[in-house]
Amino acid sequence: RARAYLQGRDFVMPDDVKAMAPKVLRHRLRTTYEADALGIDVDEITRRVLGAVPAP
């Protein structure tokens, strides 16, 4: 909502979620040893989730 407000809107758009998700989720997610070994970081996981979930 903060990003939408800063852009002069009183509503959130899917692009707001896509823009803020990596910053918001980075400290909440942890990778497994397997993901680390494969070079998959938290930002990659976030990209995959956002790509797999359709916007409303």
C-alpha positions in Angstrom: 0.0 0.0 0.0 2.9 2.3 0.7 4.2 2.1 -2.9 0.7 2.7 -4.3 0.3 5.8 -2.0 3.7 7.1 -3.1 2.6 6.8 -6.7 -0.6 8.8 -5.9 -3.0 5.9 -5.8 -5.3 4.7 -3.0 -5.4 1.1 -4.3 -2.7 -1.6 -4.9 -2.0 -3.0 -8.3 -0.3 -6.4 -9.1 2.8 -4.5 -10.2 3.1 -3.0 -6.7 3.1 -6.5 -5.2 5.7 -7.7 -7.8 7.9 -4.7 -7.1 7.8 -5.0 -3.3 7.7 -8.8 -2.8 11.5 -9.4 -3.1 12.3 -6.7 -0.6 9.6 -7.8 1.8 10.1 -11.5 1.6 13.9 -11.6 1.4 14.3 -11.7 5.2 11.4 -14.1 5.7 12.6 -16.9 3.4 15.5 -19.3 3.9 17.0 -21.6 1.3 17.7 -25.3 1.9 21.1 -26.8 1.5 19.9 -28.3 -1.8 18.9 -24.9 -3.1 22.2 -23.4 -2.0 24.1 -26.2 -3.8 22.0 -25.5 -7.0 22.7 -21.8 -6.7 19.1 -20.9 -6.1 18.8 -17.9 -3.8 15.8 -16.2 -2.1 15.4 -13.7 -5.0 15.1 -16.6 -7.5 12.5 -18.3 -5.3 10.5 -15.1 -5.1 10.7 -14.7 -8.9 9.5 -18.2 -9.4 6.6 -17.8 -7.1 5.5 -14.5 -8.6 5.8 -16.1 -12.1 3.7 -19.1 -11.1 0.9 -17.2 -9.3 -1.5 -15.3 -11.7 -2.4 -11.8 -10.9 -6.1 -11.3 -10.0 
